Amino acid sequence: MMDAVKAILTELKVPPDQVKTESFGSAAPSPAAAGTTAKSTAPATGPLVTFSKNNKSSRIHVDQTVLELSEELDIGIEFSCRVGTCGICKVKMTSGEVEMAVEDGLDPEDKADGMILACQAKPTGPVTVEA
Ligand code: FES
């Protein structure tokens, strides 16, 4: 239903930053439950992600989020919804670029300050976050 309403709002030319959604389930394929992130046996070949406060870095798996990698490395980024709406997993990205399917948990000020949603962030190149 949200996808249908978003499509209608887009047709009506409502600016995307004025469209807010709230979800209480997973809209995408079900993410792993907390603490049960499946570990791939293949070596990660994606961009290097650095967690500056923990002084840890690792390459990320294709389609893995910054939050999922942080769980593998025991970084301790807090989270709740895992679908991009609550904003609990906000972290500051000090370098790099990420793609996020859902950014509802960020307001314009967060974005201006370089905050990302770790549960949605998929790096497109080397990334450093303050975590
Ligand atoms: S855990 Fe809710 S926005 Fe990431």
Backbone and ligand atoms as CSV (ligand in chain L), in Angstrom:
chain,resi,resn,atom,element,x,y,z
A,1,MET,N,N,0.821,-1.187,0.000
A,1,MET,CA,C,0.000,0.000,0.000
A,1,MET,C,C,0.867,1.253,0.000
A,2,MET,N,N,1.950,1.249,0.797
A,2,MET,CA,C,2.804,2.445,0.843
A,2,MET,C,C,3.433,2.707,-0.514
A,3,ASP,N,N,3.824,1.646,-1.214
A,3,ASP,CA,C,4.407,1.831,-2.544
A,3,ASP,C,C,3.392,2.478,-3.483
A,4,ALA,N,N,2.137,2.048,-3.398
A,4,ALA,CA,C,1.093,2.614,-4.256
A,4,ALA,C,C,0.867,4.091,-3.930
A,5,VAL,N,N,0.818,4.423,-2.640
A,5,VAL,CA,C,0.600,5.819,-2.238
A,5,VAL,C,C,1.797,6.678,-2.641
A,6,LYS,N,N,3.012,6.135,-2.453
A,6,LYS,CA,C,4.208,6.882,-2.867
A,6,LYS,C,C,4.167,7.166,-4.364
A,7,ALA,N,N,3.747,6.172,-5.152
A,7,ALA,CA,C,3.671,6.358,-6.607
A,7,ALA,C,C,2.664,7.452,-6.956
A,8,ILE,N,N,1.541,7.455,-6.261
A,8,ILE,CA,C,0.524,8.480,-6.513
A,8,ILE,C,C,1.062,9.858,-6.135
A,9,LEU,N,N,1.727,9.944,-4.980
A,9,LEU,CA,C,2.279,11.233,-4.544
A,9,LEU,C,C,3.354,11.724,-5.513
A,10,THR,N,N,4.131,10.787,-6.049
A,10,THR,CA,C,5.149,11.156,-7.038
A,10,THR,C,C,4.477,11.704,-8.295
A,11,GLU,N,N,3.393,11.042,-8.736
A,11,GLU,CA,C,2.652,11.528,-9.902
A,11,GLU,C,C,2.087,12.923,-9.661
A,12,LEU,N,N,1.702,13.179,-8.414
A,12,LEU,CA,C,1.146,14.490,-8.059
A,12,LEU,C,C,2.239,15.527,-7.813
A,13,LYS,N,N,3.501,15.105,-8.006
A,13,LYS,CA,C,4.674,15.966,-7.860
A,13,LYS,C,C,4.861,16.502,-6.433
A,14,VAL,N,N,4.505,15.689,-5.458
A,14,VAL,CA,C,4.776,16.027,-4.061
A,14,VAL,C,C,6.274,15.801,-3.838
A,15,PRO,N,N,7.003,16.799,-3.322
A,15,PRO,CA,C,8.440,16.632,-3.111
A,15,PRO,C,C,8.723,15.436,-2.193
A,16,PRO,N,N,9.698,14.583,-2.565
A,16,PRO,CA,C,9.991,13.374,-1.779
A,16,PRO,C,C,10.289,13.661,-0.308
A,17,ASP,N,N,10.890,14.834,-0.013
A,17,ASP,CA,C,11.211,15.113,1.393
A,17,ASP,C,C,9.973,15.446,2.223
A,18,GLN,N,N,8.815,15.603,1.568
A,18,GLN,CA,C,7.572,15.851,2.292
A,18,GLN,C,C,6.747,14.570,2.468
A,19,VAL,N,N,7.254,13.476,1.947
A,19,VAL,CA,C,6.552,12.191,2.072
A,19,VAL,C,C,7.198,11.400,3.199
A,20,LYS,N,N,6.454,11.167,4.246
A,20,LYS,CA,C,6.958,10.419,5.402
A,20,LYS,C,C,6.191,9.111,5.500
A,21,THR,N,N,6.885,8.070,5.837
A,21,THR,CA,C,6.229,6.773,5.997
A,21,THR,C,C,6.643,6.166,7.326
A,22,GLU,N,N,5.851,5.239,7.760
A,22,GLU,CA,C,6.158,4.522,8.988
A,22,GLU,C,C,5.807,3.061,8.744
A,23,SER,N,N,6.705,2.199,9.098
A,23,SER,CA,C,6.502,0.781,8.845
A,23,SER,C,C,6.754,-0.011,10.115
A,24,PHE,N,N,5.922,-0.993,10.352
A,24,PHE,CA,C,6.087,-1.824,11.541
A,24,PHE,C,C,6.400,-3.261,11.158
A,25,GLY,N,N,6.885,-3.447,9.993
A,25,GLY,CA,C,7.310,-4.761,9.543
A,25,GLY,C,C,8.392,-4.549,8.515
A,26,SER,N,N,8.842,-5.595,7.911
A,26,SER,CA,C,9.878,-5.436,6.911
A,26,SER,C,C,9.232,-5.325,5.540
A,27,ALA,N,N,9.561,-4.253,4.843
A,27,ALA,CA,C,9.043,-4.042,3.505
A,27,ALA,C,C,9.869,-4.797,2.481
A,28,ALA,N,N,11.123,-4.994,2.787
A,28,ALA,CA,C,12.032,-5.692,1.890
A,28,ALA,C,C,12.157,-7.138,2.369
A,29,PRO,N,N,12.910,-7.926,1.655
A,29,PRO,CA,C,13.153,-9.271,2.159
A,29,PRO,C,C,13.608,-9.207,3.605
A,30,SER,N,N,13.093,-10.067,4.392
A,30,SER,CA,C,13.278,-10.010,5.834
A,30,SER,C,C,14.744,-9.961,6.230
A,31,PRO,N,N,15.143,-8.856,6.903
A,31,PRO,CA,C,16.517,-8.786,7.381
A,31,PRO,C,C,16.724,-9.772,8.520
A,32,ALA,N,N,17.944,-10.157,8.724
A,32,ALA,CA,C,18.240,-11.086,9.809
A,32,ALA,C,C,17.858,-10.466,11.139
A,33,ALA,N,N,17.370,-11.268,12.037
A,33,ALA,CA,C,17.036,-10.778,13.362
A,33,ALA,C,C,18.308,-10.356,14.079
A,34,ALA,N,N,18.139,-9.510,15.074
A,34,ALA,CA,C,19.276,-8.998,15.822
A,34,ALA,C,C,20.160,-10.137,16.312
A,35,GLY,N,N,21.434,-9.989,16.065
A,35,GLY,CA,C,22.387,-10.961,16.565
A,35,GLY,C,C,22.412,-12.265,15.788
A,36,THR,N,N,21.651,-12.359,14.702
A,36,THR,CA,C,21.631,-13.596,13.941
A,36,THR,C,C,22.038,-13.369,12.504
A,37,THR,N,N,22.784,-12.297,12.256
A,37,THR,CA,C,23.216,-12.002,10.905
A,37,THR,C,C,23.961,-13.201,10.319
A,38,ALA,N,N,23.480,-13.670,9.185
A,38,ALA,CA,C,24.137,-14.793,8.539
A,38,ALA,C,C,25.476,-14.353,7.986
A,39,LYS,N,N,26.494,-15.144,8.226
A,39,LYS,CA,C,27.807,-14.810,7.721
A,39,LYS,C,C,28.055,-15.595,6.448
A,40,SER,N,N,28.472,-14.865,5.432
A,40,SER,CA,C,28.789,-15.518,4.184
A,40,SER,C,C,30.128,-16.217,4.325
A,41,THR,N,N,30.248,-17.346,3.640
A,41,THR,CA,C,31.529,-18.039,3.684
A,41,THR,C,C,32.488,-17.492,2.636
A,42,ALA,N,N,31.944,-16.788,1.613
A,42,ALA,CA,C,32.794,-16.200,0.588
A,42,ALA,C,C,33.474,-14.949,1.132
A,43,PRO,N,N,34.701,-14.701,0.695
A,43,PRO,CA,C,35.375,-13.483,1.158
A,43,PRO,C,C,34.662,-12.238,0.647
A,44,ALA,N,N,34.610,-11.222,1.487
A,44,ALA,CA,C,33.964,-9.967,1.102
A,44,ALA,C,C,34.834,-9.265,0.069
A,45,THR,N,N,34.194,-8.798,-0.991
A,45,THR,CA,C,34.939,-8.142,-2.062
A,45,THR,C,C,34.465,-6.708,-2.288
A,46,GLY,N,N,33.553,-6.253,-1.437
A,46,GLY,CA,C,33.019,-4.912,-1.583
A,46,GLY,C,C,33.965,-3.852,-1.040
A,47,PRO,N,N,33.497,-2.619,-1.006
A,47,PRO,CA,C,34.313,-1.507,-0.523
A,47,PRO,C,C,34.743,-1.684,0.931
A,48,LEU,N,N,35.844,-1.042,1.274
A,48,LEU,CA,C,36.354,-1.063,2.643
A,48,LEU,C,C,35.524,-0.114,3.502
A,49,VAL,N,N,35.077,-0.600,4.651
A,49,VAL,CA,C,34.332,0.222,5.600
A,49,VAL,C,C,35.169,0.336,6.870
A,50,THR,N,N,35.388,1.570,7.313
A,50,THR,CA,C,36.172,1.820,8.522
A,50,THR,C,C,35.268,2.376,9.607
A,51,PHE,N,N,35.319,1.775,10.786
A,51,PHE,CA,C,34.588,2.249,11.961
A,51,PHE,C,C,35.619,2.958,12.832
A,52,SER,N,N,35.684,4.287,12.713
A,52,SER,CA,C,36.811,5.037,13.258
A,52,SER,C,C,36.907,4.975,14.784
A,53,LYS,N,N,35.783,5.016,15.503
A,53,LYS,CA,C,35.865,4.997,16.965
A,53,LYS,C,C,36.355,3.653,17.492
A,54,ASN,N,N,36.071,2.575,16.771
A,54,ASN,CA,C,36.486,1.236,17.174
A,54,ASN,C,C,37.813,0.821,16.539
A,55,ASN,N,N,38.319,1.682,15.650
A,55,ASN,CA,C,39.572,1.392,14.953
A,55,ASN,C,C,39.532,0.022,14.265
A,56,LYS,N,N,38.396,-0.261,13.594
A,56,LYS,CA,C,38.242,-1.521,12.864
A,56,LYS,C,C,37.828,-1.211,11.434
A,57,SER,N,N,38.332,-2.023,10.494
A,57,SER,CA,C,37.984,-1.894,9.084
A,57,SER,C,C,37.778,-3.278,8.503
A,58,SER,N,N,36.913,-3.347,7.505
A,58,SER,CA,C,36.706,-4.614,6.808
A,58,SER,C,C,36.038,-4.329,5.474
A,59,ARG,N,N,36.302,-5.186,4.508
A,59,ARG,CA,C,35.548,-5.110,3.252
A,59,ARG,C,C,34.146,-5.622,3.527
A,60,ILE,N,N,33.186,-5.078,2.802
A,60,ILE,CA,C,31.783,-5.425,2.995
A,60,ILE,C,C,31.334,-6.359,1.877
A,61,HIS,N,N,30.411,-7.269,2.202
A,61,HIS,CA,C,29.835,-8.159,1.188
A,61,HIS,C,C,28.863,-7.374,0.308
A,62,VAL,N,N,28.706,-7.823,-0.925
A,62,VAL,CA,C,27.736,-7.220,-1.828
A,62,VAL,C,C,26.354,-7.302,-1.179
A,63,ASP,N,N,25.618,-6.220,-1.219
A,63,ASP,CA,C,24.267,-6.110,-0.647
A,63,ASP,C,C,24.235,-6.142,0.876
A,64,GLN,N,N,25.375,-6.106,1.530
A,64,GLN,CA,C,25.400,-6.042,2.992
A,64,GLN,C,C,25.308,-4.568,3.405
A,65,THR,N,N,24.630,-4.317,4.512
A,65,THR,CA,C,24.543,-2.945,5.001
A,65,THR,C,C,25.666,-2.673,6.004
A,66,VAL,N,N,25.883,-1.384,6.256
A,66,VAL,CA,C,26.880,-0.996,7.251
A,66,VAL,C,C,26.508,-1.580,8.619
A,67,LEU,N,N,25.205,-1.628,8.924
A,67,LEU,CA,C,24.784,-2.204,10.201
A,67,LEU,C,C,25.139,-3.689,10.285
A,68,GLU,N,N,24.880,-4.436,9.214
A,68,GLU,CA,C,25.194,-5.872,9.229
A,68,GLU,C,C,26.691,-6.106,9.399
A,69,LEU,N,N,27.510,-5.311,8.700
A,69,LEU,CA,C,28.962,-5.457,8.865
A,69,LEU,C,C,29.365,-5.087,10.288
A,70,SER,N,N,28.745,-4.046,10.838
A,70,SER,CA,C,29.084,-3.639,12.207
A,70,SER,C,C,28.764,-4.755,13.202
A,71,GLU,N,N,27.715,-5.520,12.933
A,71,GLU,CA,C,27.377,-6.640,13.820
A,71,GLU,C,C,28.436,-7.736,13.729
A,72,GLU,N,N,28.924,-7.997,12.520
A,72,GLU,CA,C,29.992,-8.995,12.365
A,72,GLU,C,C,31.239,-8.595,13.130
A,73,LEU,N,N,31.503,-7.288,13.164
A,73,LEU,CA,C,32.725,-6.793,13.804
A,73,LEU,C,C,32.496,-6.395,15.259
A,74,ASP,N,N,31.277,-6.604,15.763
A,74,ASP,CA,C,30.933,-6.295,17.154
A,74,ASP,C,C,31.175,-4.815,17.476
A,75,ILE,N,N,30.688,-3.946,16.580
A,75,ILE,CA,C,30.882,-2.499,16.743
A,75,ILE,C,C,29.893,-1.913,17.742
A,76,GLY,N,N,28.671,-2.396,17.749
A,76,GLY,CA,C,27.695,-1.923,18.730
A,76,GLY,C,C,26.858,-0.734,18.298
A,77,ILE,N,N,26.553,-0.619,17.013
A,77,ILE,CA,C,25.634,0.421,16.562
A,77,ILE,C,C,24.224,0.035,16.996
A,78,GLU,N,N,23.527,0.947,17.665
A,78,GLU,CA,C,22.166,0.673,18.118
A,78,GLU,C,C,21.212,0.665,16.931
A,79,PHE,N,N,20.137,-0.100,17.042
A,79,PHE,CA,C,19.155,-0.161,15.978
A,79,PHE,C,C,17.809,-0.567,16.566
A,80,SER,N,N,16.763,-0.412,15.759
A,80,SER,CA,C,15.446,-0.882,16.170
A,80,SER,C,C,14.720,-1.475,14.967
A,81,CYS,N,N,14.206,-0.623,14.061
A,81,CYS,CA,C,13.312,-1.105,12.998
A,81,CYS,C,C,14.025,-1.877,11.897
A,82,ARG,N,N,15.240,-1.505,11.578
A,82,ARG,CA,C,16.035,-2.091,10.496
A,82,ARG,C,C,15.426,-1.855,9.109
A,83,VAL,N,N,14.458,-0.952,8.991
A,83,VAL,CA,C,13.854,-0.666,7.682
A,83,VAL,C,C,13.952,0.821,7.319
A,84,GLY,N,N,14.755,1.583,8.046
A,84,GLY,CA,C,15.016,2.962,7.653
A,84,GLY,C,C,14.043,4.005,8.160
A,85,THR,N,N,13.214,3.674,9.131
A,85,THR,CA,C,12.205,4.640,9.561
A,85,THR,C,C,12.429,5.224,10.960
A,86,CYS,N,N,13.034,4.483,11.868
A,86,CYS,CA,C,13.103,4.969,13.258
A,86,CYS,C,C,14.256,5.941,13.497
A,87,GLY,N,N,15.332,5.812,12.766
A,87,GLY,CA,C,16.481,6.692,12.925
A,87,GLY,C,C,17.428,6.307,14.053
A,88,ILE,N,N,17.166,5.234,14.752
A,88,ILE,CA,C,18.018,4.815,15.873
A,88,ILE,C,C,19.441,4.482,15.408
A,89,CYS,N,N,19.589,3.971,14.208
A,89,CYS,CA,C,20.898,3.518,13.733
A,89,CYS,C,C,21.714,4.629,13.067
A,90,LYS,N,N,21.318,5.884,13.250
A,90,LYS,CA,C,22.049,7.000,12.630
A,90,LYS,C,C,23.501,6.997,13.064
A,91,VAL,N,N,24.391,7.131,12.109
A,91,VAL,CA,C,25.815,7.321,12.388
A,91,VAL,C,C,26.344,8.372,11.422
A,92,LYS,N,N,27.401,9.043,11.848
A,92,LYS,CA,C,27.993,10.069,10.988
A,92,LYS,C,C,28.989,9.417,10.047
A,93,MET,N,N,28.833,9.711,8.765
A,93,MET,CA,C,29.778,9.248,7.752
A,93,MET,C,C,30.757,10.388,7.500
A,94,THR,N,N,32.028,10.143,7.760
A,94,THR,CA,C,33.030,11.202,7.611
A,94,THR,C,C,33.685,11.190,6.240
A,95,SER,N,N,33.577,10.055,5.530
A,95,SER,CA,C,34.053,10.033,4.142
A,95,SER,C,C,33.354,8.906,3.400
A,96,GLY,N,N,33.282,9.065,2.085
A,96,GLY,CA,C,32.698,8.044,1.236
A,96,GLY,C,C,31.270,8.364,0.835
A,97,GLU,N,N,30.667,7.400,0.145
A,97,GLU,CA,C,29.281,7.532,-0.309
A,97,GLU,C,C,28.565,6.215,-0.110
A,98,VAL,N,N,27.286,6.318,0.217
A,98,VAL,CA,C,26.450,5.124,0.376
A,98,VAL,C,C,25.145,5.333,-0.381
A,99,GLU,N,N,24.491,4.221,-0.686
A,99,GLU,CA,C,23.129,4.262,-1.223
A,99,GLU,C,C,22.199,3.775,-0.126
A,100,MET,N,N,21.044,4.447,0.018
A,100,MET,CA,C,20.060,4.042,1.020
A,100,MET,C,C,18.700,3.945,0.341
A,101,ALA,N,N,18.060,2.770,0.416
A,101,ALA,CA,C,16.746,2.575,-0.199
A,101,ALA,C,C,15.685,3.393,0.522
A,102,VAL,N,N,15.808,3.523,1.830
A,102,VAL,CA,C,14.853,4.283,2.638
A,102,VAL,C,C,15.646,5.239,3.520
A,103,GLU,N,N,15.235,6.517,3.546
A,103,GLU,CA,C,15.915,7.525,4.359
A,103,GLU,C,C,14.943,8.237,5.291
A,104,ASP,N,N,13.796,7.632,5.543
A,104,ASP,CA,C,12.756,8.297,6.337
A,104,ASP,C,C,13.227,8.651,7.750
A,105,GLY,N,N,14.194,7.927,8.277
A,105,GLY,CA,C,14.684,8.187,9.631
A,105,GLY,C,C,15.646,9.356,9.720
A,106,LEU,N,N,15.910,10.018,8.603
A,106,LEU,CA,C,16.806,11.180,8.582
A,106,LEU,C,C,16.018,12.429,8.231
A,107,ASP,N,N,16.275,13.514,8.949
A,107,ASP,CA,C,15.681,14.781,8.548
A,107,ASP,C,C,16.728,15.560,7.742
A,108,PRO,N,N,16.334,16.653,7.104
A,108,PRO,CA,C,17.282,17.390,6.258
A,108,PRO,C,C,18.551,17.823,7.005
A,109,GLU,N,N,18.402,18.173,8.289
A,109,GLU,CA,C,19.579,18.570,9.079
A,109,GLU,C,C,20.543,17.398,9.256
A,110,ASP,N,N,19.983,16.206,9.501
A,110,ASP,CA,C,20.828,15.009,9.607
A,110,ASP,C,C,21.629,14.813,8.323
A,111,LYS,N,N,20.942,14.930,7.200
A,111,LYS,CA,C,21.601,14.718,5.911
A,111,LYS,C,C,22.695,15.753,5.690
A,112,ALA,N,N,22.407,16.994,6.055
A,112,ALA,CA,C,23.412,18.060,5.909
A,112,ALA,C,C,24.623,17.802,6.798
A,113,ASP,N,N,24.398,17.122,7.928
A,113,ASP,CA,C,25.486,16.818,8.856
A,113,ASP,C,C,26.224,15.528,8.498
A,114,GLY,N,N,25.852,14.879,7.398
A,114,GLY,CA,C,26.548,13.676,6.964
A,114,GLY,C,C,26.097,12.411,7.670
A,115,MET,N,N,24.923,12.461,8.291
A,115,MET,CA,C,24.429,11.265,8.971
A,115,MET,C,C,23.870,10.284,7.936
A,116,ILE,N,N,24.037,8.997,8.226
A,116,ILE,CA,C,23.454,7.941,7.401
A,116,ILE,C,C,22.705,6.983,8.308
A,117,LEU,N,N,21.841,6.179,7.710
A,117,LEU,CA,C,21.159,5.116,8.444
A,117,LEU,C,C,21.938,3.832,8.193
A,118,ALA,N,N,22.589,3.328,9.229
A,118,ALA,CA,C,23.436,2.144,9.063
A,118,ALA,C,C,22.652,0.943,8.551
A,119,CYS,N,N,21.366,0.840,8.901
A,119,CYS,CA,C,20.560,-0.318,8.480
A,119,CYS,C,C,20.223,-0.264,6.997
A,120,GLN,N,N,20.376,0.887,6.374
A,120,GLN,CA,C,20.056,1.045,4.956
A,120,GLN,C,C,21.287,1.281,4.097
A,121,ALA,N,N,22.376,1.718,4.707
A,121,ALA,CA,C,23.544,2.183,3.966
A,121,ALA,C,C,24.316,1.043,3.324
A,122,LYS,N,N,24.430,1.125,2.004
A,122,LYS,CA,C,25.247,0.201,1.230
A,122,LYS,C,C,26.322,1.030,0.531
A,123,PRO,N,N,27.580,0.860,0.946
A,123,PRO,CA,C,28.662,1.686,0.402
A,123,PRO,C,C,28.858,1.483,-1.092
A,124,THR,N,N,29.139,2.585,-1.783
A,124,THR,CA,C,29.463,2.516,-3.204
A,124,THR,C,C,30.965,2.685,-3.422
A,125,GLY,N,N,31.697,2.888,-2.351
A,125,GLY,CA,C,33.147,3.028,-2.370
A,125,GLY,C,C,33.612,2.989,-0.925
A,126,PRO,N,N,34.905,3.212,-0.698
A,126,PRO,CA,C,35.412,3.192,0.681
A,126,PRO,C,C,34.651,4.205,1.551
A,127,VAL,N,N,34.303,3.786,2.760
A,127,VAL,CA,C,33.495,4.605,3.663
A,127,VAL,C,C,34.108,4.591,5.052
A,128,THR,N,N,34.046,5.749,5.724
A,128,THR,CA,C,34.434,5.824,7.125
A,128,THR,C,C,33.259,6.376,7.915
A,129,VAL,N,N,32.883,5.688,8.991
A,129,VAL,CA,C,31.793,6.157,9.852
A,129,VAL,C,C,32.321,6.293,11.278
A,130,GLU,N,N,31.702,7.223,12.024
A,130,GLU,CA,C,32.078,7.422,13.425
A,130,GLU,C,C,31.298,6.436,14.272
A,131,ALA,N,N,31.824,5.282,14.401
A,131,ALA,CA,C,31.193,4.234,15.234
A,131,ALA,C,C,32.290,3.326,15.746
L,1,FES,S1,S,17.223,0.752,12.688
L,1,FES,FE1,FE,15.544,2.095,12.359
L,1,FES,S2,S,16.262,3.419,10.815
L,1,FES,FE2,FE,17.848,1.969,11.020
